[in-house]
Structure formats: C-alpha cells, structure tokens
C-alpha cells in the first residue's frame, strides 16, 4: 500500500489539484520559452540517441512473450509463422519516446510489460495526457492505416518491454487475413468508445470521478488484456495520467476503496467493481 499511498507530494507532479491549472513543470521539462535553445537541442539529441539504442537492442520475442500477443491467436498457421518471425521487442527506459509527433510510423507497437502514456506536444501549449497504455495494449493502427506521421507522443513512464510489428508486415496481414482485419476493426471501435468516454470524463470537475473513470479505462478487457484485475501502477504514474497531484490521487484512491470499487495492494490497484468505476459519480454532484 505504501507504494501507492505513502509518498509525499513533490514538485515532480505535472499538474496542480486545480484541473484547469498547469504550473511550471520541473520534470520532465518540455522545451519552451523558458528553456534554452542549446538545452532543447541536447534533449532532442539525447532522445534520438536513446531511440537509436532502442532499435539496436531489439531482439526476437521468447515463446512466453509471444503467448501474450493477443492478435497472434486469431491468425492461421502460415500467417502466424510470418508474424512471429517479424515481431521484435526491446527494453525502453523512462522518458524514451516510442512514437514522436511528426515522425513516420514504422511499427505497430504493443506493450508486453510496463506502462506508457499518450500525450500532446507540451511545447505547443498545456501538457495533455490522452490515455495511459498498460500491458497487453497494441496501438497506432490508425496512423499505420493512413500511413501518416504521428499526431501524438508515446512516452515511457517506467522501464517497459515494447514489441513492434513492422509496418509492411502489418499491411501484409491486412491484405491476407480476414481474422486480423476483424481484430483491427474491433480495436478501432473499442478505442473510439474509449475516447468518447474520456471526453465525458474531462468534463467532470470532481477529482474522485476523474480518477475512477481513468482507472476504469486502464482495465479495458479488449484494449488491455494484459492487465487482468490487478494494475501495477504507482501513485505518481497515476497522477501523470489523470493530471492530478499524488496527494489528490491518494485521497481519491482511499475514497474508491471505501466504496469497495477497488482494493489498494502493494505496488498496484485491484479492481473489484469495474462497472462501478465506469459509472462512478461523486455523491455531491
């Protein structure tokens, strides 16, 4: 429980408790007016070097890792053989950008282990986190389908194992496999529903409601089948995703636990009532 609730508030929190206030960020610190050009260039170079190192560390997946790739199970034997030979995986470090705004899409990515976040470019305005990306998630299919540059960043929040299927292999499967097409179509449909729900959540002024709804989205059984009933996440990571301080997340988690919607465990949160989280509304609203 201490891993979730025991840490004090620090200046590393990206947002204030006021949902519409975005104070000066001290970590990770986007390039902006207050950042020197030389610092921005060094930071961009460091990101590029880490991305290159990530590609250099890529390897084939183990049998245990392949067993956790959900879409492989829908393919026939020949398509499975081709896909298994094409997928690679690498360990990404906190702060690494798996996808970067303006860069071409080269892989369809999946989180085998760890936690990522999808966000905007903070140098162009207030930092906005669109969603978290927990284990079991495969993302970016819309960008690959349109063969356009990324319109969002995907940043690593903790050390993560990220797999990738090359874009050409992705399109070959679309051309060859009806079950794969159905899988991708279902992904797009579920993701549309998720973002509609996220839009509704953004309009909620109560922090407890925001935490509940955002937690529910991370337990999505179709988009994030690797999560199950226990999401391994720290209070700080959840604060980044929800846009609240760790202190306020602490209070919200205690409230949700008192309502018997979740149980706080060491290093994570276990969902007890997923539908209750999805429909949660503060009693005073």
DRENDO-1510 file (C-alpha; in Angstrom, 1 decimal, always signed):
<recs>
REC; n; res; u; v; w
REC; 1; UNK; +0.0; +0.0; +0.0 .
REC; 2; UNK; +2.9; +2.3; +0.7 .
REC; 3; UNK; +3.9; +2.2; -3.0 .
REC; 4; UNK; +0.6; +3.8; -3.8 .
REC; 5; UNK; -0.3; +5.9; -0.8 .
REC; 6; UNK; +2.9; +6.5; +1.2 .
REC; 7; UNK; +4.7; +9.0; -1.0 .
REC; 8; UNK; +4.6; +12.7; -0.3 .
REC; 9; UNK; +3.7; +15.4; -2.8 .
REC; 10; UNK; +6.7; +16.7; -4.7 .
REC; 11; UNK; +7.4; +19.2; -7.4 .
REC; 12; UNK; +7.5; +16.4; -10.0 .
REC; 13; UNK; +3.7; +16.3; -10.3 .
REC; 14; UNK; +2.8; +17.6; -13.7 .
REC; 15; UNK; -0.4; +19.4; -12.8 .
REC; 16; UNK; -2.0; +21.2; -9.8 .
REC; 17; UNK; -5.1; +19.9; -7.9 .
REC; 18; UNK; -7.0; +22.6; -9.9 .
REC; 19; UNK; -7.9; +20.7; -13.1 .
REC; 20; UNK; -7.5; +23.9; -15.1 .
REC; 21; UNK; -4.2; +25.0; -13.7 .
REC; 22; UNK; -0.9; +23.8; -15.2 .
REC; 23; UNK; +2.0; +25.1; -13.2 .
REC; 24; UNK; +5.6; +25.3; -14.3 .
REC; 25; UNK; +6.9; +21.8; -14.9 .
REC; 26; UNK; +10.1; +20.7; -13.3 .
REC; 27; UNK; +10.1; +17.2; -14.6 .
REC; 28; UNK; +10.5; +16.1; -17.4 .
REC; 29; UNK; +10.5; +19.7; -18.5 .
REC; 30; UNK; +9.4; +20.3; -22.1 .
REC; 31; UNK; +11.3; +22.6; -24.5 .
REC; 32; UNK; +9.6; +26.0; -24.4 .
REC; 33; UNK; +10.1; +29.7; -24.0 .
REC; 34; UNK; +11.8; +29.2; -20.6 .
REC; 35; UNK; +14.2; +26.6; -22.0 .
REC; 36; UNK; +17.4; +27.5; -23.8 .
REC; 37; UNK; +17.9; +26.5; -27.4 .
REC; 38; UNK; +21.0; +24.6; -26.6 .
REC; 39; UNK; +19.2; +22.6; -23.9 .
REC; 40; UNK; +16.4; +21.8; -26.3 .
REC; 41; UNK; +18.9; +20.6; -28.9 .
REC; 42; UNK; +20.7; +18.5; -26.3 .
REC; 43; UNK; +17.5; +17.0; -25.1 .
REC; 44; UNK; +16.4; +16.2; -28.7 .
REC; 45; UNK; +19.7; +14.6; -29.4 .
REC; 46; UNK; +19.5; +12.5; -26.3 .
REC; 47; UNK; +16.0; +11.3; -27.3 .
REC; 48; UNK; +17.3; +10.4; -30.8 .
REC; 49; UNK; +20.3; +8.6; -29.4 .
REC; 50; UNK; +18.0; +6.6; -27.0 .
REC; 51; UNK; +15.6; +5.7; -29.9 .
REC; 52; UNK; +18.6; +4.5; -31.9 .
REC; 53; UNK; +19.8; +2.5; -29.0 .
REC; 54; UNK; +16.3; +1.0; -28.6 .
REC; 55; UNK; +16.4; -0.2; -32.2 .
REC; 56; UNK; +19.9; -1.6; -31.6 .
REC; 57; UNK; +18.7; -3.6; -28.6 .
REC; 58; UNK; +15.7; -5.1; -30.4 .
REC; 59; UNK; +15.5; -8.9; -30.3 .
REC; 60; UNK; +13.1; -11.7; -31.1 .
REC; 61; UNK; +10.3; -12.5; -28.6 .
REC; 62; UNK; +10.5; -15.5; -26.4 .
REC; 63; UNK; +7.8; -18.1; -26.5 .
REC; 64; UNK; +6.3; -16.7; -23.2 .
REC; 65; UNK; +6.2; -13.2; -24.7 .
REC; 66; UNK; +4.6; -14.4; -27.9 .
REC; 67; UNK; +1.9; -16.2; -25.9 .
REC; 68; UNK; +0.9; -12.7; -24.6 .
REC; 69; UNK; +0.4; -11.2; -28.1 .
REC; 70; UNK; -3.4; -11.3; -28.4 .
REC; 71; UNK; -3.8; -11.0; -32.2 .
REC; 72; UNK; -1.4; -13.8; -33.0 .
REC; 73; UNK; -4.1; -16.3; -31.8 .
REC; 74; UNK; -6.5; -15.2; -34.5 .
REC; 75; UNK; -4.1; -16.0; -37.4 .
REC; 76; UNK; -3.8; -19.2; -39.4 .
REC; 77; UNK; -0.6; -21.2; -39.2 .
REC; 78; UNK; +1.2; -19.6; -42.1 .
REC; 79; UNK; +0.3; -16.0; -41.1 .
REC; 80; UNK; +1.4; -16.8; -37.5 .
REC; 81; UNK; +4.7; -18.1; -38.8 .
REC; 82; UNK; +5.3; -14.9; -40.8 .
REC; 83; UNK; +4.2; -12.6; -37.9 .
REC; 84; UNK; +6.3; -14.4; -35.3 .
REC; 85; UNK; +9.4; -14.0; -37.5 .
REC; 86; UNK; +8.8; -10.3; -38.0 .
REC; 87; UNK; +8.0; -9.1; -34.4 .
REC; 88; UNK; +10.8; -7.7; -32.4 .
REC; 89; UNK; +11.0; -6.4; -28.8 .
REC; 90; UNK; +13.2; -4.1; -26.8 .
REC; 91; UNK; +13.5; -2.7; -23.3 .
REC; 92; UNK; +12.6; +1.0; -23.1 .
REC; 93; UNK; +13.7; +3.4; -20.3 .
REC; 94; UNK; +11.6; +6.1; -18.6 .
REC; 95; UNK; +11.4; +9.2; -20.8 .
REC; 96; UNK; +12.0; +7.3; -24.0 .
REC; 97; UNK; +9.6; +8.3; -26.8 .
REC; 98; UNK; +8.3; +5.2; -28.6 .
REC; 99; UNK; +6.3; +7.4; -31.0 .
REC; 100; UNK; +7.0; +11.1; -31.7 .
REC; 101; UNK; +4.9; +13.8; -33.2 .
REC; 102; UNK; +5.8; +14.3; -36.9 .
REC; 103; UNK; +7.8; +11.1; -37.2 .
REC; 104; UNK; +6.7; +8.5; -39.7 .
REC; 105; UNK; +5.0; +5.3; -38.4 .
REC; 106; UNK; +7.3; +2.3; -38.9 .
REC; 107; UNK; +5.9; -0.3; -36.5 .
REC; 108; UNK; +2.6; -1.3; -34.9 .
REC; 109; UNK; +3.6; -1.3; -31.2 .
REC; 110; UNK; +2.5; -3.4; -28.3 .
REC; 111; UNK; +3.2; -3.2; -24.6 .
REC; 112; UNK; +4.4; -6.6; -23.3 .
REC; 113; UNK; +5.3; -5.2; -19.9 .
REC; 114; UNK; +5.4; -1.7; -18.3 .
REC; 115; UNK; +3.5; +1.5; -18.7 .
REC; 116; UNK; +3.4; +4.2; -21.4 .
REC; 117; UNK; +1.4; +7.4; -21.9 .
REC; 118; UNK; -0.1; +9.0; -25.0 .
REC; 119; UNK; +0.2; +12.8; -24.9 .
REC; 120; UNK; +0.4; +16.0; -26.9 .
REC; 121; UNK; +3.5; +18.2; -27.6 .
REC; 122; UNK; +3.9; +20.2; -24.4 .
REC; 123; UNK; +6.0; +22.9; -26.2 .
REC; 124; UNK; +2.8; +23.9; -28.2 .
REC; 125; UNK; +0.6; +24.5; -25.1 .
REC; 126; UNK; -0.5; +22.9; -21.8 .
REC; 127; UNK; +0.6; +19.3; -21.4 .
REC; 128; UNK; -2.3; +16.9; -22.0 .
REC; 129; UNK; -2.2; +13.2; -21.4 .
REC; 130; UNK; -4.8; +11.5; -23.7 .
REC; 131; UNK; -4.5; +8.0; -22.1 .
REC; 132; UNK; -2.3; +5.5; -20.4 .
REC; 133; UNK; -1.0; +2.4; -22.3 .
REC; 134; UNK; -0.7; -0.6; -20.0 .
REC; 135; UNK; +0.4; -4.2; -20.7 .
REC; 136; UNK; -1.5; -6.0; -23.5 .
REC; 137; UNK; -2.1; -2.8; -25.4 .
REC; 138; UNK; -1.4; -2.6; -29.2 .
REC; 139; UNK; -1.7; +0.9; -30.5 .
REC; 140; UNK; -1.1; +3.1; -33.5 .
REC; 141; UNK; -3.1; +1.1; -36.1 .
REC; 142; UNK; -5.0; +4.2; -37.2 .
REC; 143; UNK; -1.7; +6.0; -38.0 .
REC; 144; UNK; -0.4; +3.0; -39.9 .
REC; 145; UNK; -3.6; +2.5; -41.8 .
REC; 146; UNK; -3.4; +6.1; -43.1 .
REC; 147; UNK; +0.4; +6.0; -43.5 .
REC; 148; UNK; +0.7; +9.4; -41.9 .
REC; 149; UNK; +3.1; +10.9; -39.3 .
REC; 150; UNK; +2.3; +10.5; -35.6 .
REC; 151; UNK; +0.0; +13.2; -34.2 .
REC; 152; UNK; +0.9; +12.3; -30.6 .
REC; 153; UNK; +3.8; +11.2; -28.4 .
REC; 154; UNK; +4.0; +7.9; -26.7 .
REC; 155; UNK; +6.3; +8.2; -23.7 .
REC; 156; UNK; +7.7; +5.5; -21.4 .
REC; 157; UNK; +6.7; +6.1; -17.7 .
REC; 158; UNK; +8.7; +3.1; -16.3 .
REC; 159; UNK; +11.0; +0.5; -17.7 .
REC; 160; UNK; +8.9; -1.3; -20.3 .
REC; 161; UNK; +9.2; -4.1; -22.8 .
REC; 162; UNK; +7.7; -2.8; -26.1 .
REC; 163; UNK; +7.2; -5.1; -29.1 .
REC; 164; UNK; +6.8; -3.9; -32.7 .
REC; 165; UNK; +5.4; -5.4; -35.9 .
REC; 166; UNK; +7.0; -3.7; -39.0 .
REC; 167; UNK; +4.5; -1.5; -40.9 .
REC; 168; UNK; +4.9; -3.6; -44.1 .
REC; 169; UNK; +4.1; -6.8; -42.2 .
REC; 170; UNK; +1.1; -5.1; -40.7 .
REC; 171; UNK; -0.3; -4.2; -44.1 .
REC; 172; UNK; +0.5; -7.7; -45.5 .
REC; 173; UNK; -1.6; -9.2; -42.7 .
REC; 174; UNK; -4.4; -6.7; -43.6 .
REC; 175; UNK; -4.2; -7.9; -47.2 .
REC; 176; UNK; -4.1; -11.6; -46.3 .
REC; 177; UNK; -6.1; -12.3; -43.2 .
REC; 178; UNK; -9.8; -11.7; -42.5 .
REC; 179; UNK; -9.5; -12.5; -38.8 .
REC; 180; UNK; -6.7; -10.0; -38.5 .
REC; 181; UNK; -8.9; -7.4; -40.2 .
REC; 182; UNK; -11.6; -8.1; -37.7 .
REC; 183; UNK; -9.2; -7.8; -34.8 .
REC; 184; UNK; -8.0; -4.4; -36.0 .
REC; 185; UNK; -11.6; -3.2; -36.7 .
REC; 186; UNK; -12.6; -4.2; -33.2 .
REC; 187; UNK; -9.6; -2.3; -31.8 .
REC; 188; UNK; -10.6; +0.8; -33.6 .
REC; 189; UNK; -14.2; +0.5; -32.5 .
REC; 190; UNK; -13.2; +0.0; -28.8 .
REC; 191; UNK; -10.7; +2.8; -28.9 .
REC; 192; UNK; -13.4; +5.2; -30.3 .
REC; 193; UNK; -15.6; +4.3; -27.4 .
REC; 194; UNK; -12.7; +4.8; -25.0 .
REC; 195; UNK; -12.0; +8.3; -26.3 .
REC; 196; UNK; -15.7; +9.3; -26.3 .
REC; 197; UNK; -15.8; +8.3; -22.6 .
REC; 198; UNK; -12.5; +10.2; -22.0 .
REC; 199; UNK; -14.1; +13.3; -23.4 .
REC; 200; UNK; -17.0; +12.9; -21.0 .
REC; 201; UNK; -14.6; +12.4; -18.1 .
REC; 202; UNK; -12.7; +15.6; -19.0 .
REC; 203; UNK; -15.9; +17.5; -18.3 .
REC; 204; UNK; -16.1; +16.1; -14.8 .
REC; 205; UNK; -15.0; +18.6; -12.2 .
REC; 206; UNK; -14.7; +16.2; -9.3 .
REC; 207; UNK; -11.2; +14.6; -8.9 .
REC; 208; UNK; -12.6; +11.4; -7.4 .
REC; 209; UNK; -14.7; +10.9; -10.5 .
REC; 210; UNK; -11.8; +11.6; -12.8 .
REC; 211; UNK; -9.6; +9.0; -11.0 .
REC; 212; UNK; -12.4; +6.4; -11.1 .
REC; 213; UNK; -13.1; +6.8; -14.8 .
REC; 214; UNK; -9.4; +6.9; -15.8 .
REC; 215; UNK; -8.8; +3.8; -13.7 .
REC; 216; UNK; -11.7; +2.0; -15.4 .
REC; 217; UNK; -10.3; +2.9; -18.8 .
REC; 218; UNK; -7.0; +1.2; -17.9 .
REC; 219; UNK; -8.8; -2.1; -17.1 .
REC; 220; UNK; -10.4; -2.3; -20.5 .
REC; 221; UNK; -10.5; -6.1; -21.2 .
REC; 222; UNK; -10.3; -5.8; -25.0 .
REC; 223; UNK; -7.8; -3.0; -25.5 .
REC; 224; UNK; -5.6; -4.0; -22.5 .
REC; 225; UNK; -6.0; -7.8; -22.0 .
REC; 226; UNK; -2.7; -8.0; -20.2 .
REC; 227; UNK; -3.9; -6.1; -17.1 .
REC; 228; UNK; -6.5; -8.5; -15.8 .
REC; 229; UNK; -7.8; -7.4; -12.4 .
REC; 230; UNK; -4.6; -6.0; -11.0 .
REC; 231; UNK; -3.0; -2.9; -12.5 .
REC; 232; UNK; +0.6; -2.4; -11.4 .
REC; 233; UNK; +0.9; +1.4; -11.1 .
REC; 234; UNK; +2.3; +3.9; -8.6 .
REC; 235; UNK; +0.6; +6.9; -7.3 .
REC; 236; UNK; +3.0; +9.1; -9.2 .
REC; 237; UNK; +2.3; +7.4; -12.5 .
REC; 238; UNK; -1.5; +7.6; -12.0 .
REC; 239; UNK; -1.1; +11.3; -11.2 .
REC; 240; UNK; +0.7; +11.8; -14.5 .
REC; 241; UNK; -2.1; +10.0; -16.4 .
REC; 242; UNK; -5.0; +11.7; -14.6 .
REC; 243; UNK; -3.5; +15.2; -14.3 .
REC; 244; UNK; -3.6; +15.4; -10.5 .
REC; 245; UNK; -1.1; +15.6; -7.7 .
REC; 246; UNK; -0.1; +12.5; -6.0 .
REC; 247; UNK; -1.7; +13.8; -2.8 .
REC; 248; UNK; -5.1; +14.2; -4.5 .
REC; 249; UNK; -4.8; +10.8; -6.2 .
REC; 250; UNK; -4.1; +9.4; -2.7 .
REC; 251; UNK; -7.4; +10.8; -1.4 .
REC; 252; UNK; -9.3; +9.6; -4.4 .
REC; 253; UNK; -8.0; +6.1; -4.1 .
REC; 254; UNK; -8.9; +5.9; -0.5 .
REC; 255; UNK; -12.5; +7.1; -1.3 .
REC; 256; UNK; -12.8; +4.4; -4.1 .
REC; 257; UNK; -11.5; +1.8; -1.8 .
REC; 258; UNK; -14.1; +2.8; +0.9 .
REC; 259; UNK; -16.8; +2.4; -1.7 .
REC; 260; UNK; -15.4; -1.1; -2.4 .
REC; 261; UNK; -14.7; -0.4; -6.0 .
REC; 262; UNK; -11.0; -1.1; -5.8 .
REC; 263; UNK; -8.5; -2.6; -3.3 .
REC; 264; UNK; -5.1; -0.9; -2.9 .
REC; 265; UNK; -2.4; -3.5; -2.9 .
REC; 266; UNK; +1.4; -3.2; -2.7 .
REC; 267; UNK; +2.5; -1.7; -6.0 .
REC; 268; UNK; -0.9; -1.6; -7.6 .
REC; 269; UNK; -4.6; -1.4; -7.7 .
REC; 270; UNK; -7.0; -4.3; -7.9 .
REC; 271; UNK; -10.5; -3.6; -9.4 .
REC; 272; UNK; -13.4; -5.1; -7.5 .
REC; 273; UNK; -16.3; -3.5; -9.5 .
REC; 274; UNK; -15.3; -2.4; -13.0 .
REC; 275; UNK; -18.8; -1.2; -13.9 .
REC; 276; UNK; -19.0; +0.7; -10.7 .
REC; 277; UNK; -15.8; +2.5; -11.6 .
REC; 278; UNK; -17.1; +3.3; -15.1 .
REC; 279; UNK; -20.3; +4.8; -13.8 .
REC; 280; UNK; -18.9; +6.4; -10.7 .
REC; 281; UNK; -20.2; +9.9; -9.8 .
REC; 282; UNK; -19.4; +11.9; -6.7 .
REC; 283; UNK; -22.4; +11.9; -4.4 .
REC; 284; UNK; -22.4; +15.7; -4.2 .
REC; 285; UNK; -22.8; +16.1; -8.0 .
</recs>
